[in-house]
């Protein structure tokens, strides 16, 4: 089939010479593609002016719901992509990492955004900062959508996950994407994009696809754009120095190859659960996706005294592993993506063999089940074993296939140093049941890794696996790994937005952001704010209740009913020399409880539930005989796009008879919409 690009609202077949894409297992041509004739400048302009404008008109939750609906549709049609996934060399299990894994990643990011971010256009970053003594001039950091486009340049090994893990946070952030998949497996990416466009959950221009050569695509990037790359360090260096990227200061994010390690703790010798888990993980890593994962374990760091046992256990585990046609049910290791990639791995193994002994596998001989070894890009799993742990090639040459090297260390200090010798990794693993070992390894290696995966017997069943990036955790790494941070839940979304420091009067910042700030105008309403529906509540609606005296009898009754007999509340003699208190003080939680009783609207109405409170701070001490006043102000509304309710955040402040602040916090409530019932 001739692949089509989706550009400027239409599917287009490029003219000129077509790039061929072959089935990894059979060598048969699957598809051809060309990008010749595309208007690359027009593509980026369409993304910015059409897609970006449409996304920015939506709230964060509306964009997240669109991603949720996109993911649901893809999951319902996931089997439609099976044949094309097999053609990439992926087994059915590998397809779960790529296709289902990508869809689940998008779904999780959508859910995370709707749970943790407001249904708004602008997102506050932290509390306001006072810039004047009288509070009339303040600062507030905010996030807002960039006015540009994300240009995705993706790797061949994850044609679906690689796209969706970038697309989902970009869409939620309000940034459209132009996807440029790797030519080897672009046919699978194109099929998924076609399904997304056909389903119609995204606004026009939010997603475009370029198949074939990238041409002059990067010539047109600007200061508001993001280039997100996954691939080799060499290609990343070329891209990040592109004249247009340098001239405009375009944000460049890279996830590059890295020599990830797995450390076997000195305590985790043969016979321990950690030893068995370690061997199982190493074998799983070099067999999944035929070892073509940027997170794959390359350096197997083991105590020297356990080297023989580790080598024997890995060899035994690999003995029955079937290499063959990925379409066969019992195949565990499918094909490399192309014969060129297979040959590149052979060359890398040849380099490593100058410094390490090949103890398992043969780079030049494989008998794939159900397939032709000459036509397909097959390699059997290979394990090397080094004697000199510090041979430079072990920490600089990556065989990007089913290959790992066992490297010995003499003590934990050396293991930590070896882990850092890879010059930056996406992920490292530690298998130990010794807490002191865990503390030493984290302290020594965290700076070299984007993620540290620690495993002991307690998480044998629940742990995600060394090589599986989790949508809610950071995926990226320093140095050779690229220096970027992808995913990370809300972090991945905010990473694609612009953080701006707003400075001005509270009233103007409140108007600009839709979130009330202390010092801005407030309206004391005749109707209790908590008696209003979500639509009726206005930002700045306020109720002031009090004063209420708190007596010594109140304090003692609260202590007896809760069991909180802390001496500062109950013993005047004990508190006589206290550095903060001048005598017995009221419980902080007594004040919160009394405040709730003062401001709550008791009759049944739109208020559905209290979800908790944030940012609680206690101020001046509150003594018996003091009086408390509560000021409750509607701070922010966040309607649920797909539910008959929304969240309302209330600025809550408790003051004493001198007007001094005793406590402040943000109250979270769930409020029904007007048409909820």
Buried (B, 14 or more C-beta within 10 A) or exposed (E): EEBBBBBBEEBBBBEEEBBEBBBBBBBEEBBBBBBEBBBBEEBBBBBBBBBBBBBBEBBBBBBBBBBBBBBBBBBEBBEEBBEBBBBBBBBBBBBBBBBBBBBBBBBBBBBBBBEEBBBBBBBBBEBBEBEEEEBEBBBBBBBBBBBBBBBBBBBBBBBBBBBBBBBBBBBBBBBBBBBBBBBBBBBBBBBBBBBBBEBEBBBBBBBBBBBBBBBEBBBBBBEBBBBBBBBBBEBBEEBBEBEBBEEBEBBBBBBBBBBBBBBBBBBBBEEBBBBBBBBBBBBBBBBBBBBBBBBBBBBBBBBBEBBEBBBEBBBEBBEEBBBBBBBBEEBBBBBBBBBEBBBBBBEBBBEBBEBBBBBBBEBEEBEBEBBEBEBBBBBBBBBBBBEEBEBEBBBEBBBBBBBBBBBBBEEBEBBBBBBBBBBBBBBBBBBBBBEEBBEBBBEBBEEBBBBBBBBBBEEEEEBEBBBBBBBBBBBBBBBBBBBBBBBBBBBBBBBBBBEEEBEBBBBBBBBBBBBBBBBBEBEEBEEBBBBBBBBBBBBBBBBBBBBBEBEBEBBBEBBEEEEBEEEBBBEEEEBEEBEEBEEBBBBBEBBBBBBBEBBBBEEEBBBBEEEEBEEEEBBBBBBBEBBBBBBBBBBBBBBBBEEBBBBBBBBBBBBBEEEEEBBBBBBBBBBBBEEEE
